[in-house]
């Protein structure tokens, strides 16, 4: 049984009144398990129980060993907490036509993959300040497979170099994590009023640092996974009064159990099937700095038009393909100038679709190409494997493919690409990324 800090109980009871007992009981129960399905699959439906506010969200009856499911590694679904999927409904109602989107605190990638799914034609910049977490973010977005993508490893203040660039900014702020207590007992042990206050100040600082990147009239969606007012309603008040924004409302009449607090929407585990969550939407009313003109000295990027892998994606005429002497990569033509602009101003881990890596005189097809929704499958042979072989491949162990063609071959499981091997006939070189490999024993 989870023991909650006495001060947490007092503070949360002040918010909920007699309902606090129901919350306390709910936090002693097993958390629900939910996933969100990628549109790059067809016919995959993990259960019949839908998350009411997410088109691709489903509840599972029990938690499987996700690590040992090749479909997870193929990017066919993402394991995401159900309450946080409400971002989908907020964007659908308030920003369905957003075209330059920043997810400021994006790791591990749940909200970014959701944004990528919901706004597939938008340019999505997914950022994470911590390098190790940014690498995980990049992995999850590569698996999701959309091309109009930048993954950056920057501090919020770095986005002052992109004034007025974004029309939608999502800030899922680092918080005290009260809403995740039943999933993370470490959050219970670390909780204190001082930590709550520290989180609140940190949230205000990162919002201030990144504010100039949002265009005037642009929409900010702010969220936390905590219950207290300091990190929720008081942060919204700070945005409105100090940064300059007006509160927007969302129609929640179709969703039973969500509570509007006057400044945002609260999700309680005793009212909905999910964890504790808060989300608010605001429109920026303060003046934004003039956007930088995207005049760029392309010579600084050391790029030239590629001569190979130019038909690796479909439709080919929707992409511009570049070679920087180390990598061959493709940028969606509609976002070509914007992505090059961001490459000059941010620390980009991913920009567009990496197609191949140069090693000596050889070009090795990139893992991101294998998982791209735009992969030209007619250009690259694939071979179907069973579950055992798929898991061996994902562990980066040797596999034998006697019936597969020689050369670079896509490894497929249930019709979905997992990655590349170089098949030599009597053996094959496993090209699955070393740092992505499964470490769990089979």
RODO-2510 file (C-alpha; in nm, 4 decimals, decimal comma):
residues 442
     n   res          X          Y          Z
     1     x     0,0000     0,0000     0,0000
     2     x     0,1371     0,3411    -0,1020
     3     x     0,1875     0,5802     0,1883
     4     x     0,1414     0,9425     0,0847
     5     x     0,3131     1,2374     0,2576
     6     x     0,0859     1,4002     0,5141
     7     x     0,1294     1,7453     0,3600
     8     x     0,0380     1,6104     0,0155
     9     x    -0,2830     1,4685     0,1624
    10     x    -0,3700     1,7980     0,3317
    11     x    -0,3028     2,0052     0,0195
    12     x    -0,4886     1,7737    -0,2164
    13     x    -0,7843     1,7380     0,0213
    14     x    -0,8109     2,1184     0,0141
    15     x    -0,8618     2,0934    -0,3632
    16     x    -1,0922     1,7921    -0,3713
    17     x    -1,2766     1,8070    -0,0400
    18     x    -1,4652     1,4850     0,0357
    19     x    -1,3596     1,3423    -0,3016
    20     x    -1,0034     1,3064    -0,1760
    21     x    -1,0893     0,9683    -0,0203
    22     x    -1,1977     0,8417    -0,3633
    23     x    -0,8715     0,9635    -0,5172
    24     x    -0,6718     0,7978    -0,2414
    25     x    -0,8490     0,4670    -0,3045
    26     x    -0,7956     0,4947    -0,6807
    27     x    -0,4235     0,5537    -0,6321
    28     x    -0,3990     0,2173    -0,4540
    29     x    -0,5305     0,0283    -0,7592
    30     x    -0,3243    -0,0949    -1,0565
    31     x    -0,2842     0,1756    -1,3234
    32     x    -0,4638     0,1203    -1,6544
    33     x    -0,2558     0,0257    -1,9576
    34     x    -0,3107     0,2099    -2,2844
    35     x    -0,1513     0,2383    -2,6270
    36     x    -0,1982     0,4618    -2,9296
    37     x    -0,1856     0,3095    -3,2779
    38     x     0,0136     0,4482    -3,5705
    39     x    -0,1680     0,5118    -3,8981
    40     x     0,1219     0,3545    -4,0901
    41     x    -0,0263     0,0155    -4,0050
    42     x    -0,3492    -0,1232    -4,1406
    43     x    -0,5944    -0,3402    -3,9546
    44     x    -0,4053    -0,3494    -3,6227
    45     x    -0,6495    -0,3097    -3,3328
    46     x    -0,5072    -0,4163    -2,9959
    47     x    -0,8432    -0,4203    -2,8130
    48     x    -1,2070    -0,3166    -2,8419
    49     x    -1,1925    -0,0664    -2,5558
    50     x    -1,1238     0,2809    -2,6919
    51     x    -0,9775     0,5803    -2,5126
    52     x    -1,2716     0,8180    -2,5606
    53     x    -1,0709     1,1273    -2,6586
    54     x    -0,8194     0,9610    -2,8936
    55     x    -0,8891     0,8193    -3,2376
    56     x    -0,6065     0,5645    -3,2117
    57     x    -0,6046     0,5128    -2,8330
    58     x    -0,6928     0,1787    -2,6749
    59     x    -0,6991     0,0349    -2,3235
    60     x    -0,5463    -0,3097    -2,2747
    61     x    -0,6826    -0,5659    -2,0300
    62     x    -0,3348    -0,6365    -1,8965
    63     x     0,0206    -0,5140    -1,9418
    64     x     0,2132    -0,7400    -2,1828
    65     x     0,5920    -0,7526    -2,2079
    66     x     0,6084    -0,4715    -2,4635
    67     x     0,9829    -0,5098    -2,5117
    68     x     0,9281    -0,8534    -2,6665
    69     x     0,6704    -0,7343    -2,9198
    70     x     0,8362    -0,6578    -3,2570
    71     x     0,5405    -0,4364    -3,3527
    72     x     0,6422    -0,1885    -3,0821
    73     x     0,9913    -0,1666    -3,2326
    74     x     0,8421    -0,1252    -3,5801
    75     x     0,6543     0,1828    -3,4576
    76     x     0,3100     0,0304    -3,5045
    77     x     0,1960     0,1670    -3,1681
    78     x     0,3223     0,3739    -2,8778
    79     x     0,2624     0,2979    -2,5110
    80     x     0,1062     0,6176    -2,3753
    81     x    -0,0862     0,7104    -2,0640
    82     x    -0,4507     0,7685    -2,1578
    83     x    -0,5080     1,1040    -1,9858
    84     x    -0,2205     1,2654    -2,1753
    85     x    -0,3824     1,1630    -2,5048
    86     x    -0,6357     1,4414    -2,4417
    87     x    -0,3833     1,6670    -2,6140
    88     x    -0,5303     1,5220    -2,9332
    89     x    -0,8751     1,6639    -2,8583
    90     x    -0,7341     2,0041    -2,7601
    91     x    -0,5379     2,0341    -3,0845
    92     x    -0,8309     1,9035    -3,2877
    93     x    -1,0592     2,1740    -3,1469
    94     x    -0,8216     2,4696    -3,1213
    95     x    -0,5310     2,4246    -3,3634
    96     x    -0,6275     2,1809    -3,6417
    97     x    -0,4433     2,3893    -3,9024
    98     x    -0,1189     2,4464    -3,7101
    99     x     0,1756     2,4200    -3,9469
   100     x     0,4893     2,4988    -3,7407
   101     x     0,4782     2,3108    -3,4123
   102     x     0,7231     2,3043    -3,1214
   103     x     0,7066     2,0350    -2,8530
   104     x     0,9461     2,1980    -2,6084
   105     x     0,9921     1,9280    -2,3426
   106     x     0,9220     1,6299    -2,5632
   107     x     1,1038     1,3214    -2,4294
   108     x     1,0289     1,0367    -2,4373
   109     x     0,7974     1,1207    -2,7265
   110     x     0,4355     1,0383    -2,6445
   111     x     0,2962     1,3826    -2,7222
   112     x     0,5297     1,4317    -3,0193
   113     x     0,4209     1,1089    -3,1857
   114     x     0,0610     1,2159    -3,1201
   115     x     0,1241     1,5574    -3,2809
   116     x     0,2994     1,3915    -3,5724
   117     x    -0,0024     1,1657    -3,6213
   118     x    -0,2616     1,4401    -3,5854
   119     x    -0,0779     1,7039    -3,7950
   120     x     0,1098     1,4944    -4,0542
   121     x     0,1626     1,7874    -4,2928
   122     x     0,2962     2,0239    -4,0268
   123     x     0,6623     2,0772    -3,9475
   124     x     0,7181     1,9319    -3,6002
   125     x     1,0180     2,0323    -3,3903
   126     x     1,0549     1,7994    -3,0915
   127     x     1,3026     1,9228    -2,8353
   128     x     1,4655     1,7813    -2,5233
   129     x     1,7358     1,9546    -2,3207
   130     x     1,8880     1,6383    -2,1666
   131     x     2,1062     1,4641    -2,4250
   132     x     2,0347     1,1040    -2,3182
   133     x     1,6603     1,1689    -2,3175
   134     x     1,6862     1,3465    -2,6539
   135     x     1,8342     1,0276    -2,8011
   136     x     1,5337     0,8282    -2,6745
   137     x     1,3035     1,0946    -2,8192
   138     x     1,4756     1,0644    -3,1564
   139     x     1,4408     0,6846    -3,1490
   140     x     1,0672     0,6990    -3,0841
   141     x     1,0011     0,9580    -3,3523
   142     x     1,2119     0,7694    -3,6074
   143     x     1,0004     0,4633    -3,5326
   144     x     0,6838     0,6666    -3,5869
   145     x     0,8017     0,7326    -3,9424
   146     x     0,6860     1,0824    -4,0431
   147     x     0,9291     1,2897    -4,2554
   148     x     0,8398     1,6513    -4,1598
   149     x     1,0440     1,6319    -3,8455
   150     x     1,3271     1,7923    -3,6507
   151     x     1,4523     1,6502    -3,3195
   152     x     1,6636     1,9018    -3,1300
   153     x     1,8742     1,8939    -2,8153
   154     x     1,8492     2,2521    -2,6923
   155     x     1,7732     2,4637    -2,3884
   156     x     1,4447     2,6588    -2,4034
   157     x     1,6399     2,9854    -2,4273
   158     x     1,8020     2,8645    -2,7512
   159     x     1,4666     2,9112    -2,9244
   160     x     1,5113     3,2868    -2,8998
   161     x     1,7035     3,2325    -3,2244
   162     x     1,3695     3,1416    -3,3885
   163     x     1,1485     3,4413    -3,2952
   164     x     0,7842     3,4131    -3,3952
   165     x     0,8543     3,0908    -3,5855
   166     x     0,5916     2,8609    -3,4314
   167     x     0,2134     2,8883    -3,4402
   168     x     0,1649     2,6060    -3,1877
   169     x     0,3824     2,5369    -2,8856
   170     x     0,3270     2,2406    -2,6541
   171     x     0,4909     2,2515    -2,3127
   172     x     0,4469     1,9338    -2,1118
   173     x     0,6358     2,0819    -1,8217
   174     x     0,8689     1,8909    -1,5877
   175     x     0,6702     1,8699    -1,2647
   176     x     0,6432     1,7121    -0,9201
   177     x     0,4569     1,4143    -1,0689
   178     x     0,1774     1,3812    -0,8131
   179     x    -0,0530     1,2394    -1,0797
   180     x     0,1849     0,9490    -1,1393
   181     x     0,2199     0,8392    -0,7761
   182     x     0,0718     0,4925    -0,8317
   183     x     0,3080     0,4330    -1,1261
   184     x     0,6195     0,5840    -0,9697
   185     x     0,6796     0,5360    -0,5988
   186     x     1,0046     0,7298    -0,6406
   187     x     0,7933     1,0399    -0,7072
   188     x     0,6215     0,9833    -0,3713
   189     x     0,9546     0,9638    -0,1901
   190     x     1,0849     1,2805    -0,3584
   191     x     0,7707     1,4874    -0,2982
   192     x     0,7833     1,7949    -0,0760
   193     x     0,6273     2,1439    -0,0782
   194     x     0,9743     2,2811    -0,1509
   195     x     1,0031     2,0591    -0,4578
   196     x     0,6607     2,1727    -0,5767
   197     x     0,7715     2,5338    -0,5458
   198     x     1,0981     2,4617    -0,7249
   199     x     0,9105     2,2931    -1,0100
   200     x     0,6762     2,5914    -1,0379
   201     x     0,9654     2,8361    -1,0669
   202     x     1,1382     2,6120    -1,3233
   203     x     0,8193     2,6000    -1,5300
   204     x     0,7877     2,9775    -1,5289
   205     x     1,1497     3,0140    -1,6363
   206     x     1,1325     2,7724    -1,9286
   207     x     0,8076     2,9312    -2,0487
   208     x     0,9685     3,2755    -2,0324
   209     x     1,2799     3,1536    -2,2121
   210     x     1,0866     3,0042    -2,5049
   211     x     0,8017     3,2569    -2,5267
   212     x     0,9515     3,4650    -2,8090
   213     x     0,9479     3,1596    -3,0382
   214     x     0,5658     3,1590    -3,0385
   215     x     0,4042     3,3895    -3,2920
   216     x     0,1554     3,6536    -3,1808
   217     x    -0,1834     3,4827    -3,1986
   218     x    -0,0150     3,1450    -3,1694
   219     x    -0,1470     2,8813    -2,9314
   220     x     0,0300     2,7451    -2,6255
   221     x    -0,0831     2,4146    -2,4780
   222     x     0,0514     2,3715    -2,1257
   223     x     0,0272     2,0475    -1,9303
   224     x     0,1560     1,8682    -1,6224
   225     x     0,1000     1,5340    -1,4546
   226     x     0,0420     1,6801    -1,1108
   227     x    -0,2493     1,7985    -0,8927
   228     x    -0,1310     2,1074    -0,7051
   229     x    -0,2390     2,4599    -0,7941
   230     x     0,1121     2,6094    -0,7982
   231     x     0,2163     2,4093    -1,1043
   232     x    -0,1241     2,4228    -1,2733
   233     x    -0,3623     2,7161    -1,2239
   234     x    -0,0926     2,9468    -1,0881
   235     x     0,1329     2,8714    -1,3850
   236     x    -0,1568     2,9511    -1,6188
   237     x    -0,2071     3,2809    -1,4323
   238     x     0,1642     3,3565    -1,4796
   239     x     0,1362     3,2954    -1,8548
   240     x    -0,1688     3,5189    -1,8829
   241     x    -0,0481     3,8038    -1,6650
   242     x     0,3294     3,8063    -1,7115
   243     x     0,3793     3,6711    -2,0635
   244     x     0,0573     3,7920    -2,2239
   245     x    -0,2073     3,5390    -2,3256
   246     x    -0,5797     3,4700    -2,3121
   247     x    -0,7314     3,1457    -2,1877
   248     x    -0,9056     2,9247    -2,4425
   249     x    -1,1733     2,6689    -2,3622
   250     x    -1,2388     2,3209    -2,4934
   251     x    -1,5762     2,1517    -2,5315
   252     x    -1,5648     1,8563    -2,2894
   253     x    -1,9361     1,7759    -2,2957
   254     x    -1,8718     1,4426    -2,4675
   255     x    -1,6226     1,3265    -2,2036
   256     x    -1,7513     1,2271    -1,8632
   257     x    -1,5277     1,2825    -1,5627
   258     x    -1,3022     1,5661    -1,6836
   259     x    -1,3099     1,8671    -1,4497
   260     x    -1,2746     2,2280    -1,5681
   261     x    -1,1059     2,4237    -1,2906
   262     x    -1,1574     2,7687    -1,4408
   263     x    -0,8009     2,7743    -1,5755
   264     x    -0,7611     2,4310    -1,7311
   265     x    -0,8786     2,0728    -1,7371
   266     x    -0,8081     1,8273    -1,4565
   267     x    -0,8019     1,4493    -1,4854
   268     x    -0,8384     1,2478    -1,1648
   269     x    -0,7873     0,8682    -1,1502
   270     x    -1,1100     0,8217    -0,9523
   271     x    -1,3098     1,0026    -1,2228
   272     x    -1,1511     0,8809    -1,5466
   273     x    -0,9592     0,5727    -1,6616
   274     x    -0,6127     0,7236    -1,6530
   275     x    -0,3565     0,9017    -1,4391
   276     x    -0,3596     1,2500    -1,2876
   277     x    -0,3189     1,5190    -1,5535
   278     x    -0,3749     1,8901    -1,6133
   279     x    -0,3943     2,0680    -1,9483
   280     x    -0,4686     2,4255    -2,0503
   281     x    -0,4693     2,6157    -2,3802
   282     x    -0,3923     2,9834    -2,4295
   283     x    -0,3593     3,2239    -2,7226
   284     x    -0,0623     3,4590    -2,7195
   285     x    -0,1728     3,8213    -2,7106
   286     x     0,1633     3,9877    -2,6508
   287     x     0,3719     4,1105    -2,9410
   288     x     0,6226     3,8634    -3,0761
   289     x     0,9594     3,9680    -3,2181
   290     x     0,9679     3,9812    -3,5952
   291     x     1,0465     3,6395    -3,7429
   292     x     1,3945     3,6009    -3,8822
   293     x     1,4075     3,6097    -4,2549
   294     x     1,5241     3,2704    -4,3621
   295     x     1,8301     3,3967    -4,5450
   296     x     2,0897     3,1279    -4,5076
   297     x     2,4441     3,0701    -4,6133
   298     x     2,3980     2,7102    -4,7256
   299     x     2,7758     2,6778    -4,7608
   300     x     2,7942     2,6543    -4,3821
   301     x     2,6025     2,3268    -4,4027
   302     x     2,8414     2,1750    -4,6586
   303     x     2,5582     2,0293    -4,8655
   304     x     2,5317     1,9201    -5,2249
   305     x     2,2516     1,7533    -5,4193
   306     x     2,2663     1,3756    -5,3806
   307     x     2,3092     1,1464    -5,6776
   308     x     2,2171     0,8250    -5,4937
   309     x     1,9076     0,7225    -5,2947
   310     x     1,7069     0,9879    -5,4818
   311     x     1,4207     0,7404    -5,5319
   312     x     1,4316     0,5940    -5,1811
   313     x     1,1128     0,7747    -5,0759
   314     x     0,7750     0,8169    -5,2414
   315     x     0,6617     1,0366    -5,3935
   316     x     1,0153     1,1218    -5,5012
   317     x     0,9243     1,4706    -5,6218
   318     x     0,8024     1,5627    -5,2705
   319     x     1,1593     1,5560    -5,1343
   320     x     1,4942     1,7232    -5,1896
   321     x     1,7847     1,4883    -5,1303
   322     x     2,1200     1,6118    -4,9980
   323     x     2,4673     1,4688    -4,9426
   324     x     2,6969     1,6200    -4,6768
   325     x     2,9805     1,3708    -4,7457
   326     x     2,8825     1,1709    -4,4373
   327     x     2,5064     1,1301    -4,4697
   328     x     2,2508     1,1298    -4,7456
   329     x     1,9223     1,2724    -4,6218
   330     x     1,5911     1,3971    -4,7598
   331     x     1,3862     1,7025    -4,6672
   332     x     1,0197     1,7501    -4,7584
   333     x     1,0166     2,0187    -5,0268
   334     x     0,7419     2,2108    -4,8506
   335     x     0,9639     2,2508    -4,5423
   336     x     1,3064     2,2530    -4,7061
   337     x     1,3976     2,6142    -4,6254
   338     x     1,2559     2,5976    -4,2736
   339     x     1,4499     2,2836    -4,1837
   340     x     1,7759     2,4234    -4,3223
   341     x     1,7066     2,7401    -4,1206
   342     x     1,6657     2,5322    -3,8049
   343     x     1,9784     2,3263    -3,8776
   344     x     2,1783     2,6494    -3,8712
   345     x     2,0292     2,7663    -3,5426
   346     x     1,9627     2,4557    -3,3331
   347     x     2,1460     2,1408    -3,2333
   348     x     1,9515     1,9021    -3,4573
   349     x     1,9813     1,5281    -3,3944
   350     x     1,7292     1,4464    -3,6676
   351     x     1,6219     1,6688    -3,9563
   352     x     1,4033     1,5159    -4,2248
   353     x     1,4783     1,1552    -4,3172
   354     x     1,8278     1,0089    -4,3015
   355     x     1,8612     0,7811    -4,6040
   356     x     2,2160     0,6451    -4,5903
   357     x     2,5467     0,6729    -4,4107
   358     x     2,8786     0,6780    -4,5910
   359     x     3,1379     0,4247    -4,4730
   360     x     3,4442     0,4280    -4,6933
   361     x     3,3224     0,3884    -5,0483
   362     x     2,9910     0,2343    -4,9423
   363     x     2,6560     0,3918    -4,8631
   364     x     2,4746     0,1953    -4,5926
   365     x     2,0958     0,2420    -4,5868
   366     x     1,9866     0,4196    -4,2701
   367     x     1,7552     0,2721    -4,0112
   368     x     1,5323     0,5801    -4,0348
   369     x     1,4741     0,5035    -4,4022
   370     x     1,3579     0,1500    -4,3189
   371     x     1,0940     0,2829    -4,0767
   372     x     0,9783     0,5784    -4,2864
   373     x     0,6136     0,5921    -4,3885
   374     x     0,7428     0,7124    -4,7262
   375     x     0,9808     0,4230    -4,7894
   376     x     0,9757     0,3131    -5,1539
   377     x     0,9376    -0,0609    -5,0936
   378     x     0,9781    -0,1336    -5,4632
   379     x     1,3394    -0,0161    -5,4394
   380     x     1,4352    -0,2435    -5,1474
   381     x     1,3743    -0,6154    -5,1115
   382     x     1,2135    -0,7449    -4,7946
   383     x     1,1933    -1,0833    -4,6275
   384     x     0,9354    -1,1983    -4,3736
   385     x     1,0593    -1,3626    -4,0528
   386     x     0,8927    -1,5407    -3,7610
   387     x     0,8752    -1,4123    -3,4033
   388     x     1,1881    -1,5927    -3,2843
   389     x     1,3984    -1,4600    -3,5727
   390     x     1,2519    -1,1115    -3,5312
   391     x     1,3524    -1,1027    -3,1647
   392     x     1,7011    -1,2299    -3,2439
   393     x     1,7304    -0,9540    -3,5010
   394     x     1,6151    -0,6935    -3,2456
   395     x     1,8751    -0,8239    -3,0020
   396     x     2,1274    -0,7591    -3,2829
   397     x     2,2311    -1,1224    -3,2963
   398     x     2,3198    -1,3209    -3,6049
   399     x     2,0305    -1,4532    -3,8114
   400     x     2,0320    -1,6792    -4,1149
   401     x     1,8278    -1,5895    -4,4244
   402     x     1,9009    -1,8642    -4,6796
   403     x     1,5973    -1,7836    -4,8949
   404     x     1,6386    -1,4046    -4,8988
   405     x     1,8043    -1,2163    -5,1853
   406     x     2,1627    -1,1017    -5,1385
   407     x     2,2464    -0,7433    -5,0536
   408     x     2,0648    -0,4978    -4,8300
   409     x     1,7334    -0,6526    -4,7286
   410     x     1,4477    -0,5295    -4,5110
   411     x     1,3598    -0,7596    -4,2207
   412     x     0,9803    -0,7724    -4,1890
   413     x     0,7518    -0,9103    -3,9203
   414     x     0,3772    -0,9397    -3,9906
   415     x     0,4370    -0,7210    -4,2954
   416     x     0,6075    -0,4386    -4,1034
   417     x     0,9709    -0,3411    -4,1524
   418     x     1,2016    -0,3763    -3,8511
   419     x     1,5282    -0,2688    -4,0173
   420     x     1,8109    -0,3793    -4,2463
   421     x     2,0492    -0,6686    -4,2842
   422     x     2,3200    -0,7152    -4,5422
   423     x     2,2583    -1,0678    -4,6609
   424     x     2,5710    -1,2431    -4,7857
   425     x     2,4059    -1,5786    -4,8553
   426     x     2,5795    -1,8037    -4,6042
   427     x     2,5430    -1,5367    -4,3346
   428     x     2,4049    -1,1869    -4,2842
   429     x     2,5298    -0,8735    -4,1138
   430     x     2,2735    -0,7443    -3,8655
   431     x     2,2437    -0,3657    -3,9100
   432     x     1,9983    -0,2962    -3,6280
   433     x     2,1225     0,0106    -3,4314
   434     x     2,3532    -0,1005    -3,1527
   435     x     2,2058     0,1379    -2,8948
   436     x     1,8477     0,0300    -2,9737
   437     x     1,8986    -0,3423    -2,9276
   438     x     1,6861    -0,5470    -2,6871
   439     x     1,8863    -0,6382    -2,3765
   440     x     1,6176    -0,8535    -2,2154
   441     x     1,6672    -1,2302    -2,2150
   442     x     1,4240    -1,4149    -2,4389
***
